[in-house]
Amino acid sequence: MSRLDRTFADLHARDENAMGLFLTDGFPTPDATVPLLHALDRGEVDFIELGMPFSDPLAEGRPIQKASARALDHGVTMQDTFDRAEAFRTESDTPVLLMGYVNPVLKYGIDDFCRDAAAAGVDGLILPDLPPEESDMLTEAAAQHNLDLVFLIAPNSSDDRIRAVDERSTGFVYAVSVTGLTGSDLDGTPTVDQYLQRAQRLVQQNPLLVGFGIKTHEDAMRLSRHTDGFIVGSALINRIEELWDREQPPMEDRLSEISAFARRLKHGDPAPTA
């Protein structure tokens, strides 16, 4: 059983939903990435998506586009991302998935990429621009190196498409909440709810997680009523940018605030004391 499978099994046994958080490698600076990963760990994250910086992140809204550009300006490479994943893995058993785009993987070499990702302690891959029906080579390499491969569905996915994605995916199925970019505002509740209820009925082989547009604990709870958990990226990226570029408290306080931010997403604001 993989780390990701164990995580979902443990959460299911406790009747809890999963929280996944996305962080771009090398953002806001390369030396901040590993401390931020540990801060998310302390914030009770269930799994982490570590973004592989790319010059043309087509599914991303402005916050993650900017984070990726900033990381590339720092000269972040794929090897850097592997190195930081490995550094985190030496001190944590929290699942890590690499999220990015297929061109850098092809340039690196599919088998070499999967081998090196697995050696770094990575648990899975999410590549939004890789169609499942064109994924045979990556599916084979990922399986050989014990990496989960997550595919995405969207509100305009047909029933047959959702079933096919469920067939191809391992780890979980990623339900994009809106037909748009990360960080988009959520559509009207009835539409999103109907889509997620349909996906919940059709996805039978994997956990179903929802992402895109979730900014608060209330957003997360509303959408994850129909899923096994939720994923947040842009809201976290925005908060990191605020702390590093505008507020600039001491490093220890910044990291503590990121841990607290994660806990608020998962549990809500703490009850006021008497």
C-alpha positions as CSV (number, residue, x, y, z in Angstrom):
1,M,0.0,0.0,0.0
2,S,1.4,3.4,-1.0
3,R,1.7,6.4,1.4
4,L,-1.2,8.0,-0.4
5,D,-3.4,4.9,-0.1
6,R,-2.5,4.6,3.6
7,T,-3.4,8.2,4.2
8,F,-6.8,7.9,2.6
9,A,-7.5,4.6,4.4
10,D,-6.6,6.2,7.7
11,L,-8.8,9.2,7.0
12,H,-11.7,7.0,5.9
13,A,-11.4,5.0,9.1
14,R,-11.7,8.2,11.1
15,D,-14.5,9.5,8.8
16,E,-12.3,12.5,7.9
17,N,-11.8,14.3,4.6
18,A,-8.3,14.8,3.2
19,M,-6.7,18.2,2.8
20,G,-4.1,18.7,0.1
21,L,-2.1,21.9,-0.3
22,F,-0.1,23.1,-3.3
23,L,3.3,24.9,-3.1
24,T,5.4,25.9,-6.0
25,D,9.0,24.7,-5.6
26,G,11.4,27.7,-5.4
27,F,8.7,30.1,-4.3
28,P,9.0,32.6,-2.7
29,T,12.7,31.7,-2.7
30,P,14.5,28.4,-3.2
31,D,15.7,28.2,0.4
32,A,12.1,28.8,1.7
33,T,10.6,25.7,0.1
34,V,11.6,23.0,2.5
35,P,10.8,25.1,5.6
36,L,7.4,25.8,4.1
37,L,6.8,22.1,3.4
38,H,7.5,21.4,7.1
39,A,5.2,24.3,8.1
40,L,2.4,22.7,6.0
41,D,3.2,19.4,7.7
42,R,2.8,21.1,11.1
43,G,-0.5,22.5,9.8
44,E,-1.9,19.0,9.5
45,V,-1.8,18.7,5.8
46,D,-2.7,15.2,4.6
47,F,-0.7,15.4,1.4
48,I,1.3,18.0,-0.5
49,E,1.4,18.9,-4.2
50,L,4.9,20.3,-5.0
51,G,4.7,22.4,-8.1
52,M,7.3,22.0,-10.8
53,P,7.9,25.5,-12.2
54,F,7.1,25.9,-15.9
55,S,7.0,28.8,-18.2
56,D,3.6,28.2,-19.6
57,P,1.3,26.7,-16.8
58,L,-1.9,26.6,-18.8
59,A,-4.3,25.6,-16.1
60,E,-3.0,28.1,-13.6
61,G,-4.4,31.5,-12.6
62,R,-2.4,34.5,-11.9
63,P,-1.1,33.6,-8.4
64,I,0.5,30.3,-9.4
65,Q,1.6,31.8,-12.8
66,K,3.5,34.4,-10.8
67,A,4.9,31.9,-8.4
68,S,6.2,29.7,-11.2
69,A,7.8,32.7,-13.0
70,R,9.4,33.8,-9.7
71,A,10.9,30.3,-9.2
72,L,12.2,30.2,-12.7
73,D,13.8,33.6,-12.2
74,H,15.6,32.0,-9.3
75,G,17.0,29.4,-11.7
76,V,15.0,26.5,-10.3
77,T,15.5,23.2,-12.2
78,M,13.8,19.8,-12.1
79,Q,16.8,18.5,-10.2
80,D,16.3,21.2,-7.6
81,T,12.7,20.1,-7.2
82,F,13.8,16.5,-6.7
83,D,16.4,17.5,-4.2
84,R,13.9,19.5,-2.1
85,A,11.4,16.7,-2.2
86,E,14.1,14.4,-1.0
87,A,15.1,16.8,1.8
88,F,11.5,16.9,3.0
89,R,11.1,13.2,2.8
90,T,14.1,12.6,5.2
91,E,12.0,14.2,8.0
92,S,8.4,13.5,7.0
93,D,6.2,10.6,5.8
94,T,3.5,12.9,4.4
95,P,2.7,12.0,0.8
96,V,4.2,14.3,-1.9
97,L,2.9,14.6,-5.4
98,L,4.6,16.5,-8.2
99,M,2.3,18.7,-10.1
100,G,3.2,20.3,-13.4
101,Y,3.1,19.9,-17.1
102,V,4.2,17.2,-19.5
103,N,6.8,19.0,-21.6
104,P,9.5,19.1,-18.9
105,V,8.8,15.5,-18.2
106,L,9.3,14.6,-21.8
107,K,12.5,16.7,-22.0
108,Y,13.8,15.0,-18.9
109,G,12.9,11.5,-20.3
110,I,9.8,9.7,-19.0
111,D,11.5,6.7,-17.4
112,D,14.4,8.8,-16.0
113,F,11.9,11.3,-14.6
114,C,9.8,8.6,-12.8
115,R,12.9,6.9,-11.5
116,D,14.4,10.1,-10.1
117,A,11.1,11.2,-8.6
118,A,10.6,7.9,-6.9
119,A,14.2,7.9,-5.6
120,A,13.5,11.4,-4.1
121,G,10.6,10.0,-2.1
122,V,7.8,11.4,-4.4
123,D,4.5,9.4,-4.3
124,G,2.7,10.5,-7.4
125,L,2.3,12.8,-10.3
126,I,-0.4,15.3,-11.5
127,L,0.0,16.6,-15.1
128,P,-3.1,18.5,-16.1
129,D,-2.2,18.8,-19.8
130,L,-1.7,15.0,-20.2
131,P,-4.8,13.4,-21.7
132,P,-5.5,9.9,-20.2
133,E,-5.7,8.4,-23.7
134,E,-2.2,9.6,-24.5
135,S,-0.6,8.5,-21.2
136,D,0.4,4.9,-21.9
137,M,4.1,5.5,-21.7
138,L,3.9,7.6,-18.5
139,T,1.4,5.2,-17.0
140,E,3.7,2.3,-17.5
141,A,6.8,4.1,-16.2
142,A,4.9,5.5,-13.2
143,A,3.6,2.0,-12.3
144,Q,7.1,0.5,-12.7
145,H,8.4,3.1,-10.1
146,N,5.4,2.8,-7.8
147,L,4.2,6.4,-8.5
148,D,0.5,7.2,-8.5
149,L,-0.8,9.0,-11.6
150,V,-3.7,11.4,-11.0
151,F,-6.0,12.6,-13.8
152,L,-8.5,15.4,-13.8
153,I,-12.2,15.8,-14.5
154,A,-14.1,19.1,-15.0
155,P,-17.8,20.2,-14.9
156,N,-18.1,19.7,-18.6
157,S,-16.7,16.1,-18.5
158,S,-19.2,13.5,-19.7
159,D,-20.2,10.5,-17.7
160,D,-18.1,8.3,-19.9
161,R,-15.1,10.6,-19.6
162,I,-15.4,10.6,-15.8
163,R,-15.5,6.8,-15.8
164,A,-12.5,6.6,-18.1
165,V,-10.5,8.9,-15.9
166,D,-11.4,6.8,-12.9
167,E,-10.1,3.7,-14.8
168,R,-6.8,5.4,-15.6
169,S,-6.1,7.2,-12.3
170,T,-4.3,5.8,-9.3
171,G,-4.1,7.6,-6.0
172,F,-7.3,9.7,-6.6
173,V,-9.3,11.6,-9.2
174,Y,-9.0,15.3,-9.2
175,A,-12.3,17.1,-9.7
176,V,-11.7,20.6,-11.0
177,S,-14.6,22.6,-9.4
178,V,-14.9,25.2,-12.2
179,T,-14.3,25.3,-16.0
180,G,-11.5,27.8,-15.6
181,L,-8.2,28.4,-13.9
182,T,-6.8,27.8,-10.4
183,G,-7.9,30.6,-8.1
184,S,-11.1,31.2,-10.0
185,D,-14.2,32.2,-8.1
186,L,-16.5,29.2,-7.5
187,D,-19.6,28.9,-9.6
188,G,-23.0,28.9,-8.1
189,T,-23.4,26.3,-5.4
190,P,-26.2,24.3,-7.1
191,T,-24.2,23.8,-10.3
192,V,-21.0,22.8,-8.5
193,D,-22.9,20.5,-6.1
194,Q,-24.7,18.8,-8.9
195,Y,-21.5,18.2,-10.8
196,L,-19.7,16.8,-7.7
197,Q,-22.6,14.6,-6.8
198,R,-22.5,13.2,-10.3
199,A,-18.8,12.7,-10.1
200,Q,-19.2,11.0,-6.7
201,R,-21.6,8.5,-8.2
202,L,-19.4,7.8,-11.2
203,V,-15.9,7.6,-9.5
204,Q,-15.8,4.1,-8.0
205,Q,-12.2,3.0,-8.0
206,N,-10.4,6.0,-6.4
207,P,-11.0,8.7,-3.8
208,L,-12.5,11.9,-5.3
209,L,-10.9,15.2,-4.4
210,V,-12.0,18.7,-5.4
211,G,-9.8,21.7,-6.1
212,F,-9.7,25.1,-7.9
213,G,-11.3,28.2,-6.3
214,I,-11.3,27.1,-2.6
215,K,-10.1,29.9,-0.5
216,T,-11.6,29.3,3.0
217,H,-12.6,26.6,5.4
218,E,-16.2,27.3,4.5
219,D,-15.5,26.7,0.8
220,A,-13.7,23.5,1.6
221,M,-16.4,22.1,3.8
222,R,-19.2,23.0,1.3
223,L,-17.5,21.3,-1.7
224,S,-16.1,18.3,0.2
225,R,-19.5,17.2,1.3
226,H,-19.6,15.4,-2.0
227,T,-15.9,14.3,-2.1
228,D,-13.2,12.6,-0.1
229,G,-11.3,15.9,0.4
230,F,-10.2,19.2,-1.0
231,I,-7.1,20.8,-2.5
232,V,-6.0,24.5,-2.1
233,G,-3.2,26.2,-4.0
234,S,-3.8,29.8,-5.0
235,A,-5.0,31.0,-1.6
236,L,-1.9,29.5,0.1
237,I,0.4,31.1,-2.6
238,N,-1.3,34.5,-2.0
239,R,-0.8,34.2,1.8
240,I,2.9,33.3,1.3
241,E,3.4,36.2,-1.0
242,E,1.8,38.6,1.6
243,L,4.1,37.3,4.3
244,W,7.3,37.4,2.3
245,D,6.8,40.6,0.3
246,R,4.5,42.9,2.3
247,E,4.3,42.0,6.0
248,Q,7.8,40.4,6.4
249,P,7.7,39.3,10.0
250,P,10.6,37.2,11.3
251,M,11.0,33.9,9.5
252,E,9.8,31.8,12.5
253,D,6.6,33.9,12.6
254,R,6.0,33.5,8.9
255,L,6.3,29.8,9.1
256,S,4.0,29.7,12.1
257,E,1.4,31.7,10.2
258,I,1.5,29.3,7.3
259,S,0.9,26.4,9.7
260,A,-2.0,28.3,11.3
261,F,-3.3,29.1,7.8
262,A,-3.4,25.4,6.9
263,R,-5.1,24.5,10.2
264,R,-7.8,27.1,9.6
265,L,-8.5,25.7,6.2
266,K,-8.9,22.3,7.7
267,H,-10.7,23.1,11.0
268,G,-11.9,26.6,10.7
269,D,-11.2,29.5,13.1
270,P,-10.6,28.4,16.7
271,A,-13.5,29.0,19.0
272,P,-13.1,32.2,21.0
273,T,-11.9,31.7,24.6
274,A,-14.1,32.9,27.4
